[in-house]
Amino acid sequence: MTSIAAIEAAALRLRGRARTTPLLEAPLLSELAGRRLLVKAECLQLTGSFTFRGAWSALTALPAAARARGVLGFSSGNHAQGVALAARLLGVPAAIVMPRDAPAPKIEATRAYGAEVILYDRAGGESREAIGARLVEGRGLALVRPYDDPEVIAGQGSCGLEIAAEATAAGIAAAEVLVPCGGGGLASGIALALAARAPGLRVRTAEPLGFDDTLRSLAAGRRVQNAAPSGSLCDAIVTPQPGEITFPILARLAGPGLAVSDEEALRAMAVAFRHLRIVLEPGGAVALAAALGRAEELGTGPVIAVASGGNVEPALFADCLRRYG
């Protein structure tokens, strides 16, 4: 299991590679939320999302011989780009299994980073895990899972170390930290880091309605699945169920989950652009959407919303600004 020592070691390996992203605040945004609201802008991370942290952590933790044979990832887009760029910087081959219905810009960017992209039919029931298993066996590739990997979680936890330091600098000792959640790698890594370095800050997961498996799992005390494999604009955080490794961490350290509609995520994207001048994708905006629309579930203290990614299709972003900007 991932520990604070593993997170700190990953942060050291990330130093000089990943960006330290800012914790942004705007008076009118806090006024809109009815409380002090800050946004951790991971959309400004390399590849446009937090995933480079976990990918670099996992690849640099591999034995040199295993890494040289190449790495395999599977993802709808953000983890794909993180693994592809990390592999490129390390000079090793990467193959990425992606669903055919992933946003075209994410597929194109993954290829542009130099990875081989293998598409599969998610809606038709094809299994990325089965495809991945064949590639691992046939080519000897090292699998870098998108969230259920201790070194990936450790890398994402480096974001939590930054939040702890930035919140202290902002005079915040207690706050709800809302984190977009798919399989739970980012949320669990941040939760571990905050428990060790800023125990007054508590993680709350944020998900799209209808794909809120972590919310329901936390309420049930066991992992439960989503009914459908896809169907939300928040493609970056749609997963079948919480991870085997990540869920016990969240069950121990996180508060109750939160869920928002796709429309609320789109509105939050427009709000983020208006007040902070940052670009978010729907999945990256759900924490901000929850901060703005779930006041009754958040108490009265400060809230930190993690903006986890900004890899949005230009047409969707333009339409979002036309409708809500």
ABEGO torsion letter per residue (X at the ends): XBBAAAAAAAAAAABGABBBBBBBBBAAAAAAAGBBBBBBBAAABBGGBAAAAAAAAAAAABBAAAAAAEBBBBBAGAAAAAAAAAAAAAGBBBBBBBBAABBAAAAAAAAAAGBBBBBBBAAAGBBAAAAAAAAAAAAGBBBBBAABBAAAAAAAAAAAAAAAAAAAAAGBABBBBBBBBBAGAAAAAAAAAAAAABAABBBBBBBBBGABAAAAAAAAGBBBBBABABGBABAAABBABBBAAAAAAAAAABBBBBBBBAAAAAAAAAAAAAAAGBBBBAAAAAAAAAAAAAAAAAEABBBBBBBABABBBAAAAAAAAAAAX
